[in-house]
């Protein structure tokens, strides 16, 4: 069927007047020298044209403009090496450093270690040519109180927000709020199609996100995350209800089957280790929103 190349028939050859298309674009071989010429052009000949009355052109003397084709690749190369550099400076056994794109998180049980990294990022980091935006940098400490009497009383837990996740510094439990999962509406033609899509999203998230894995979070934090995930699915349903309700009528059986499917997914993954009731969570939300 001509689906893959639909719209590109000019670059294809038609065979025997049948709806079968063959791609006739030739294969391009890129040599090592070609790659380096492209890299050099990106690094040394980049400019940004500003469409004004004067038609200003801004040339970049050092580095790339964000959004240029190879900017993300170059950043990954630099930040991978920077991560290795940071790790080489860590002297405490219980120091872990994480990176996602250009965001870094340093966790350590040593206050001296945190102080060392804080001083490091206060200035330009050579030879990487990297400067840290101090306005976007925060340092948190969770330990024993140093108040008078030296009672050693433990402070309240500190929660650090990192890329949409909430991390407990005392337990290292990782939690994600329901609104951070993505609760955009689904444009479906029927409630069955809507529930099929919501169930697919639920299965994918609970099977691929590490925050639902008992190897990385304890059972209480996993329960909170599953609760949050069910609520996020409920919010997606609420946001989609008016759209689908114009095309189809919601039946009690269809809703009950969907909720039972959520129960089955959770039981298959956790068994008796948890007592998370997706049915109760979902029904409560629907009742509060006046949909059931």
N, C-alpha and C positions, 0 to 999 in steps of 0.2 A: 504494500500500500504506500502511496506517495505522501506519507506524513512527515518523515524525517527531513526531507528536502523540499517540503512545501514552500513555495515562494522563491526558490532558487533554481527554477527550471532552465533559466538562461545558461547556467553553468553545467547543465547535465545533458546527456545524450539519451534520446528516447529510443527504445528497442522494440521493433516489430509492432509498433502502434499499440502496444499494451501499456497499462499504467504501471510500468516498471522504469525507474530512473537510475542511471548510473552516473556517479560523480566523476567528471572528467578533469577536475582541478589537479594540476600536477603537484607532486610532493616536493617540498622545498628543503634542501639540506643546508643546515646552518653550521658553519665551522666555528672553531674556537676563536679565531681572529674576528669573525663576524660578531660574536658575542661581545668581545672586548671593544670593538669599534662602537657598538651600540651603547655599552656602558660609558665609554669615554664621552660620547655625544651627550648622553643624559647628564653627566657630571659637569662638563665644561661648556656646554652650549645651551643651557636652559634659560628661558626667558618667559615672562608673563606679560601678555598684552592687555592693557586696560582700555576698554572702549569708552573713551571720553572725547571731548571736543579736540583736545590736543593729541589724543591717541598715544598715550604714554606706554612705553615698553620698559619693563623692569627686568634687568639681568641679575641672576643670582651668582654671586662671586664664590660662595662656599656652600656646598650641599645642594639639596633639591627642594623644590616647592612640594609641599604636601599635596598628594593627589596625582603627581606625575606617575607614569606607568611603572617605573622601577623603584619608586620611593619606598613602598612597603617592603620590597625585597631587600633593599639596602639597609633599612631600619632593622629588619630581622637579623641580618648578618652582624650588625654592630651590637644589637642588644643581646644576641646569643653569646658573643664574646664578653660583653659587659657582665652578664650573669655569671659566666665562668670566673671572671675577675673578682666579683663579689664573693663567690663561694670560696675562692682561694684565700680571701682575707678572714674568713670565719674561723675562729679558733675554738669556739665552744662546741662541744659535741651535739648539743641540743639547739642548734641554730639551723633554720631552714629558710631558704630564699626561693620565692616563686615569681614567675613572670608571665604575663599575658599581654601580648603586644607591647606597649610602652608603659605598662603599669607593673610596679614591683611591690612585693610584700615580703618583709623580713620578720620572722618570728624567732624569738630566742628566750631562753630562761636566764640569760646573763644580761644584767643591766649595763655592764661595761661594754658588751658586744653592741648593744643598741646605741650607746653613746658613741662608739667608734664609727658606726655607719652614719649616724647623724652628723658627725663632724665631716665625714667624707663627702656627703652630698651637699655640704654648705658651700662648696667651691666647685669650679669646673673640674670635671674628671678627665684627666689626661691618661693615656693618649687617645681616648675615644672621642674627645671633643664634645662631651655631653655635659649639659648643665641642667640641674634639676629645678623645676618650678617649686619653690619653697611654699608658695601659697596653696599648692595642691598636695603638700606633704604633711603628714600628721604622725605624732609619736604617742603611743599609749602604753601605760604601765599597769600591770595587775600583779600585786604581790601582797606581802604582809605589811601591816601598818607600822610606821616608824614613830608613832606618837609617844608621849611621855609614859614612863613606866615599862616600856619594852614588852608589852603584853603579848606581842606577836599576833594580835587580832587580825583576821583576814578581812581584806577589803571586799566590797561588793564586786561582782563580776563586771568586766568591761567588754562591751560589744563593739567590734570594729566592722565597719561597712567596707566591703571590697568587691567592686564589680557586680553589684546587685546582691551580694551574699552578706549575711550577718555572721561574724565569727566570734565565738566566745573565747576570750583569752584564758579563762580559767580551765575550761574543759576542751577547747579547740573544736567544739561542736559547730557545725556549719548549717545555717538555716536560711531559707529563701522565702520571702513574703509572697503571698498569693498574687499580688499585683505585679510582681517582677517576673512572673512566668510568661506573660503575654496573654492578654485577655481580649484580643480583638475579635470582632464578630465574624461568623462564618456565613457566607452567602450560599445557602443550600436550598434546594427546591422542595425538600420534604423533611419532616422531623426524623425519619429513618436515616436519611443521608447526613443530617446534622449530627445525630447520635453516633453514627459510624465514624465520622471525622473526629468527634470529641473522644471517642474510645481509642482511636488510633493515636491521637496526641497523648492521651493518658498513658497508654502502654509504652510509647516511645520514651517519654520523659522518665517514667518510673524504672525503666530498664537500662537507660543510658546515663542518667545523672548520678554521679557518685554520692550525692547527699542522701540518696535513698538506699545506700549500701551499708549494711551493718558492719562491714569491715572498716568503714571510715567514720561512722557516727554511731553513738550508742542508741539503744532502742527508743529512749524517750525523745531524742532529737529526730530520729527517723519518723516517729509518730507525728511530731509537729510538722515535718516536711510533707508527709503524705496528706495530713489534714489540710495543709496549705495548698497542695496540688489539687485535691478534690474541690476546694473552694475556688481555685482558679478556673477549673473546668466548669463549675457552676456559674461563675461570672461570665465565661465565654457563652454559656447557654443563655443567660439573661440578656446579654448584649445581642444575641442572634435571634431571640424569640420573636420580636416584632417583625423582623425580615421574613422569617419562615412562616409565621402565623398568617401572613397575607396569602400564602400559596397552599398551606396545608393545615389540617386540624390535628392538634396534639391529642393522642389517645393515652389513657391510663396504662394500657398494656405495653405500649411502646416505651413510655417513661420507666415503667417497672422493670422491663427487660434490660434497659440501659443501666439502671442503678444496680441491678443484680450482676451485670457484667463487670462493673467497677468492683463490687465485692469479690468476685471470682479472681480478678487480677491481683488484688491485694492478698487474698488468701493463698493463691498459688505462689506468690513471691515470699511471703513471711510465715504462712501457716499459723500455728498457735503462738508464735513469738510475740505477736502484737495483737492488740484488741481495737484496731482502727475500724470504725464503722462508716464506710463511705455512704451507705444508704441513709443513715441518720443525718450525716453532715449535709448531704445534698438536699434531702427533703426539708431540713430546717431552713436552708437558704432559699429554696423555692417558696416555702411558706412565707418567709419574711418579705420576699419580693412580690407576694400576692399572685404568684403564677400557678400555685396548686392549693 
